[in-house]
Amino acid sequence: MKPFNTYNEEKHTYPIVISLPHSGTWIPEEMRSSLQKDVVLANTDWFLPELYDFLIAKGCTVIENRVSRYVADPNRESQMVGTNYQETVIYQQNTFGKALYTEKLSSDIITERLENYYWPYHQALQRLIDAKKSRFGKVYLIDLHSFAEYPNGDKNTPADFVIGNQLDQTSSTKLRKLLTFLLEEAGYSVSNNHPFRGGFITRHFSELPKIETLQLEIRYNQYIEDRSFGEEVLTRYDSELFSKAQERLETVFEKLLVKLLDRKDLKNE
């Protein structure tokens, strides 16, 4: 199975690459057979490829991971090793702290997963960025995610969207403010860099010349169902809520794409 899909790879309509690293649900058989009984692979970016499918129709270059983040997380640095899912590229626990495996993973399995599922995603993303840069000179990478609640007991009322750019280190302040304005104009509440400042993908690729990166997180209750979410696998969404969110987001991105082509509002970055 190909671990990811790419769309409009040769089509250079806009100077933008869209990444969906956590939307996959496929896991290999070696992993399936070694999981604890009744373990829940929660906190996937459920249904994001469907939500943002208008981006492909508009000609945006998109890379979509088909492999579960629980196999190997491309939004973590390859050398990260820890017990918490936020601190490791290959999780030993789910995002609720529950053990995933009946036995500790061998170094061979970890190496195999990195080679088969982690590095191919990063290499493909690099190719897409390089191709876009050769056409436009300047590239914008947006990493799309979703979330249920703020993590680690954060008592703040979650915003509808969180924009992360490492406190304006991975993209310009103007780009962050532009996207914030467009989302708020569409009726959404927005938090900037709290509690998600952007993961490894945005940090890593922002170090390249002539590229700006940011992470965009939408809260589950804005497009899946208007309820609280726990440790669960999601298999359906409220079609009316989903359609409304998609319509609003399509308008947001239409305006953003025009600005990215024009760039006059992003000068002096």
Protein Blocks (a to p, Z undefined) as FASTA:
>chain_A
ZZbdcehklbcfbccdcddfklpfbdcfklmmmpcehiacehiaehklmmmmmmmmnopa
cdddfbdfklocckbcfklccfblklcfbdfbdfkopafbfbdcdfklmmmmmmmmmmmm
mmmmmmmmmmmmmmnopacdddddddfbdeehiabdcdfbdcdeehollbcfklmmmmmm
mmmmnopacdehiabebifklmmmmmpghiacddddddfklmmbgcdddddddfbdcfkl
mmmmmmmmmmmmmmmmmmmmnommmgoZZ
